Amino acid sequence: SSAASDVYKRQRLEKVTFDIKPKWVRDTAVDQEVERFLEAIQKSKEQLLDIRKKTESLADAEYTQIIDAYLMIIADQMLVNETVEYIRKYRLSAEWSLQRVLDKLKEQFDSIENPYLKERKDDLNHVGNRILNNLFGYSHLSLAELKEDVIVVAHDLSPADTAQMRKERVIGFVTEIGSKTSHTAIMAHSLEIPAVVGVSGIYDAVKTGESLIVDGINGIVEVSPSQEVFILSLI
């Protein structure tokens, strides 16, 4: 989904999984749980605004448009109000309540026939994961702090993550999910970083330090290429 191909050792980004189980909230703690959720919403908003500010200097409207789309989801009263209502009505944790509302919204996207609009479910996933990260107190991925040149391999990358890539360090990336119309792919194209998205099983197929060929033009990924293939890729 991007312009060139590169051969380099890869950096696998660990998957973040959320172990969300029903957790009851005492009646006296409901207001506190609602406040905890609203604080996670506010923190997520501030993080996105900070990323937006940093990417404005790149003079590419696509960056800010994508982050703005995220901010619109964060501000969606259906997402916020229904989660708060779920916490109050069922006396369940913010994490569990948010996940139920996200699942409901994703089902609505699945019923849409327009492929582009269905892709926006990915944006909802990324925003939801950011809020959940803040609820669980997890640290957020920063691709701005890489110290060496790498090809990034991940289950998924959000456009917000991609926007923070140090172009001189991330020379390519591969993800397991996504498509050429996803915001992550669009961001990669804007950055002119070779990228292939939607490569099922790639996360478990490569080991730390293995060499990869990422052909973003033809959408091909070669794991541990032979010397002959390696040389041909440079021609």
Disulfide bonds with the S-S distance in Angstrom:
none
